[in-house]
Amino acid sequence: MDPSKVMIGLLISILITGFIILLLITVSSVIKCFYDETVCFSKKRVMIFGGVTFAVVLGCLFPAVLTDDKALYVLLIPGVILTVFLIGPIIMSQGRKKRIKQYIESILLYNVAIHYLLLYSLCIATLVYLVLTKLKVTALINLFLVKTGATDMAGAVSLSMLILALLIIPVLLIGVYLWVYLSFVEKDITLPMRKNDTALFVGLHFLNLFICFMSTADGSTTQSSVVYVSVKLLMTALLVILPVLVVKGRQTVYYNELSTRNEQFLEAELVAADTYRKAQDDTRAFRHDMNNNLAAVVSLMSERKYSDAEDYLRSLSTNLASFSPSVVTGDDMLDSLISSKLPVMKEKRIEFLSKGIIDGGLKWKPIDICAVFANLLDNAIEACDRVSVEKRYIHMSIMKTEYQQIITIKNSTEHKVDCSVFDSEGRYSTKSDGNNHGYGMKNVKKALQKNGAMMEMGCDDNEFTINIVIMRFDNGGIK
Amino acid sequence: MRIAICDDEKRFTRDFSAIVDRFYKSMDMVVDEYQNGLDLLKGFSRFKYDIVFLDIEMPGIDGITTARKIREINEEVFIVFLTGHVEYAIKGYEVNALRYLTKPATEDSIHEILKHVLEKKNKEKFLWVKNKDIEKKIKYSDIVYIEAQDKNVVIYTTSESIEVRGRLNDYEDMMQADGFFRVHRSYMVSLSKIMSISGSEITVAGGYRILLAKAKEKEFREAFMSFVHKEAF
């Protein structure tokens, strides 16, 4: 056999195999980021999985290039599917000893199974249309080798274009892969990707696959084949890059959202610092007054004006009460958050009452406490704003059972609130500034879910109620 | 019902007894007054108290320490803390305090607490279990979950598990109105003992993990929310 033919075959085989592997890893990484809880990829698992797939694909592709025997492709596809289905999940599922058992268990769970299925179908789709593209490339190479390439100028240009494309695309993909890997998978961050983005992504994949199957007919000219293959490869590359672009776009929105949350948090912290400073000033002033006060009492006593002395002492003790913090909920962060909202409520003449104590405080991250209660209080304040002044109130009550805690926030509303305004995504859509405020309820739900809490909304004629149920000992801890 | 009140100020304990007497003029309601933690602990070894009102800021051993010691002796007694400043009382979660009252406690708040405790006591239901080894009655509030196993059911309580003959369906019919929920073909859990819910798994007191059937998830969450709403105090 012609050694140059073997060399070119080998080169193209490696290029395309590398391309496939990169695609597989990128696609899996991206999907991992959508569903970080169910399909858990670690660096090690991605490497093992990639390695295994690489070996299988290489084993299948290499002889195919040499002989161009299409029967081998027929064998290749089920072989890869089988490998991905059998080895993939066992390597990827969490746990070491009970991998297989866990895999079977997790497959039985509806949600997880759907995610696995999605992952595999995407991998397989990518694989299949790359194999189909490769078929075209192999045919093309053979065509060139049969012709006297040097005299065919147009053919030579096309060939160099093709090789360039084959070189550039993997390099591009390596970049994308590294970016996704380093900035998300490694840091264990969930991509802010939405369901419709995922649907678009998956849809485009299948469209591409469909086109691949549609245009496998032979008999076209060299140039058209080259154009076809190039377009195919570019489209595949686009498919891989598309989610990254979407993610980039979403990220801006995501960070905007994050910064509003941070703002709320900082505001609460500022108020806490302010309260502390004020308390210190007050204490200093009080200490200073104390001597004068005591002297006054002593002089009253020495003049035997006991009832006057008693009155004086009473007035002192009411003064003392003003030193106690204005809100006590049992959680410092929540206290300062509510304190930060008190001036607004006072200005709008909203009556605020808080009853009960969160035993041991909320064991959440401060930012989550802010996300939940800042948004809920803001919503309540906004609702009160539409009610006539004398009817404005926000009542918060904290109660508990043996293992659970319930926080209820009630506020007056102008008229019956239609609970359906909170759609499935939890967006509160009565607000005019949809761009910024829509996140409110969504963030509340997210933060609650993260901390294993639940929420329920109730709407009455003149009252809106939110119940939040919190697990008091949610960490497998002992009571 | 036997009530203990412990406060270093005699005036306060006397006022408290008077408040209780005014509301419940029956002989069933006995109030014992204590002036310090040590005396209260001695009292605990003599009488079985249902509820104790405990001052946090006391000379000698403070209220929180006393409460911890009480919990070693008695797990079931309701503990209500009395304090001058609620913000100091927050450590009380260790001993599972029922409530914190700011001093001086109002008649209404004392009345509310006593009513709640009385209601809980009167509402308490029991389950008679009998197999070839033992025959006993179990409080509903001690049951964590019940599992179906062939023709038997296993009743898991906070301290033991008892296997008896019977069908889980019968237990479901009998107990579902009292805070129990059938979460799975083979499991029924006590809603009050749920410690966490994650996807298809419920963790209950004692760290047991129980499967939640997908088809029941929505109904279960609703039942759980309304249970907590109803039961919380």
Interface residues (C-beta under 8 A of the other chain):
Chain A: L109 Y110 N111 S324 P325 V328 G330 I357 D359 G360 G361 M399 K400 T401 E402 Y403 Q404 Q405 I406 G452 M454 E456 N467 V469 M471 R472 F473 D474 N475 G476 K479
Chain B: H85 V86 E87 A89 I90 K91 G92 Y93 E94 N96 A97 Y100 S192 K193 I194 M195 S196 I197 S198 G199 S200 T203 A205 G207 K214 R221 F224 M225 V228 H229 E231 A232 F233
